[in-house]
Amino acid sequence: MPGLGRSTRRFATLTACGALLAAAAAPALGSAAVAAPRTATPGASAGAAATTAAPLRVLFDNSKAETAGNADWIIGTGQPDPLTQNPSPQTEKDWTGALSAWGVALQKTGRYALKTLPSGGTITYGTSAATDLANFDTFVLPEPNIRLSASEKTAVMKFVQNGGGLFLVSDHTNADRNNDGWDALAIINDLMTDNGVDNTDPFGFSVGVANIQTDNPRAIADTTDPVLNGAFGKVTGSIIRSGTTATLKPADNPSVKGLVYRTGSSGNTGAFFATSSFGSGRVAFWGDSSPIDDGTGQSGNTLYDGWNDPAGTNAALALNATEWLSQGTTGGGGGTTCTAGQLLANPGFESGGTGWTGSTDVVTNDATRPARTGSYKAWLSGYGAAHTDTLSQNVTIPAGCTKATFGFYTRIDTAETTTTTAYDTLKVEVVNSAGTVLSTLATYSNLNASSGYVQRGFSLAAYAGQTVTVRFTGTEGSKLQTSFVVDDTSLTVG
């Protein structure tokens, strides 16, 4: 078993530790936990929606001047509930708006509940408002023409991060229909670069500043992609009638994928329709509003029937993508059931390093630092010199799980005498397969020294349906030791 060679490196600092232990232990399970903003009722996970046959809830935005100028990007004039205009629509003309064909097609399936955020409304997440994003599975921003406020951008990003679907529809550069200095592509780029949650290219693409007058982009050859091969039909391509494309940046987000490309383009440039993910949520981008325009709408608007244009399969693309974003039957999103239990391998380290990846000698039965239970535990840092230790495990959280709690116990002792400076730290993080940090759950330090083990707990429900890595990183940066001992880990789902 590993671990027996480390005590000699640490022993010189141990005798000074006992009298210097601090009582500043962090709060126990629950009070220190990161809250799970998405619960089984508002904003339920993909699996919960599928297994209970609850309607897929879609909110279309009309708060960002979607009807300014010659635009009419609404599913109906009945707002927030389109059913107030016609409770049983059969054709696109039963609801009034250039997106009515989209709305009516979803409504007729009997599996969707649709609403509109009216003009003058505010995008929120986690409030008591009926149109709060937490009450929906997908949010559609169809060519917004008013820049989102700081709080609105944070709301959108948190919604996606915690499992929501975001449908972004852009248009060509300078399509500033309300003359406020902001067009849709600038607003979308602003959302992705200045949102208060993650400004480092969170979706893995940027919208190009372009005005492509006419093109018939084609779909990639992929017979398994759920958006291209969904329940609403096979997608072969789309149309551009004054629009733009996106540049993909898979190094920033490896989940980004171009599905439909401008003629002559492929790879990371010229993506007219793209999908991505962020946290537990999904994102779709479309570079022009013409494909979603059904040619009908309010009086005085000059509209174009792109929905039925034979040059593209635009209806299938819009509807399949909506279902995928809502994590319905088209997209799947992994297993839709959840068996309650504990997911981590070798959670108490009694099988040595089995199931874990980490630095040499981190998992140890060295009796100098006793385990909480059994003989083995993880001991990070404690050298009294510049040093970094890591310990991690990959785990898949089933999509149907609405509860997922990552728990462990820590015992922290230190020879540091300061009561104000964190010289040595233990970070607890969730990372994806590319090593990108999705969340820093906590950072402990020599200031959190404790005389015994302290229980910690964090919700990972936001990562249902994903394979993630839980990682501990101990960093020692001073001459005096701090030992971070971890034992009895668990990731309990239900």
Disulfide bonds with the S-S distance in Angstrom:
Cys338-Cys401 1.93
